[in-house]
Amino acid sequence: MRRRSLIAVAAGLAVAILLPALPASGAPGPADAPEYWFDTWHVGQLWNQGARGQGIVIAEIDTGVNANLAGLQGRILPGKDFGPEGGDGRVDREIKQFGHGTAMASLMVSRPSTLGITGLAPGAQVLPIAVPLSGTTDAGADDHLAAAITWAADHGAKVISMSLGGTRTASTDSTSCPSDEQAAIFHAMSKGAILLASGGNRGYSDNAVEEPAVCLGVVAVGAVDQSGVVAGFSSRHPYLTLDAPGVNIASLSRIPGEAYSGDGTSQATAIASAVMALVWSKYPNLTGSQVVARVLATLANRTAKATPAYGYGTLDAYTAVTAGVPADAANPIAAAAAPFAARTRVFADAPTPTAPPPAASSVKATGSFGIDGVPRLLGPSVVAGIGVAILGLLALLTLIVTGQVRRRRWRAPAPVRAAAGSLAVHVDVNGMLWHDIQSPTAPE
């Protein structure tokens, strides 16, 4: 995600010239798990109209990415590994050979490779940020998510994609979003970045609140199938923003020549992040908030009020790129976060009160004095900030639960049907299934 400006733009333009066109008919990908959203959204037409993601850096906070795969070479920038071994994020740290971070990157930027799997925004570049998640070789109690978000924002990421989450419970947590994560998110928003996170795969169980999706300012993504029906596993929450394809999704493995199909809001989040890149590459003069507003204004089956299953509606990349949308279109995600972000800024900018001089009993006052010269914590700007923050209190109350769970897991898929000709089934740390759809004649 990092490497902004010149590097990202130049690379994006090169991709726009060199990438092969999509097949004349039919979506790319394996026959039993085609990338159906390519057909639904007329992706070939979008690419021809100049929306390939060029110039956009997507920070992917995950398990790291195997940047040596043929389909990903040249698409993955040097990033950062927050694990004890360090590094630049271009090694996938997942223990299983599936490779969650690599899979998500392939959905966003891969050139046609194993089984024809192709990324939705091949002109974009991924800035990989590896964090110690459950199921990785460096898993730990602190996954450094807040630091990763801050690092992404400070290194030029325009889109920050987080296919991960940690549950929040009333018995252990005092707020829905950890304070350090919320502060990092506000910081990234102030830098103009768009943040997306998995809504969760707990629809069949407890629908637990999950962060960072619940945090203010984050686009929370749920999953729908090819028909646009919300997936049973997709968590239902009042803070859900939108749904994207997340059923029977093929992606590359971290192992060359292997691929998997599966379901999950992880995949939906990666696809939604790629759509943000497509839109932004078509309208490079928009701000991040305006890009989100355009996407929200063009959702399929859009509703004025978000619903727990669909959010404001289902992603429609074609309409998001091609429709006429007013420059002042509403962005309820940014609007809900703004009062609290403003309060955070006001308190951060408030002057520190000056300590009074030591008392001197032998010195008597010889005149009058006032307090106007003493810095006041509750000055006009602070009071104004508090007033603005109070306006958003109701939005915050809907998110309050309790807790400080520090370890999170990347969003694993819900159980899926066996793909035709599948070679193996892999069970991840959440007990979910990924079906190997490796091809003996794969080009990698």
Disulfide bonds with the S-S distance in Angstrom:
Cys177-Cys215 2.01
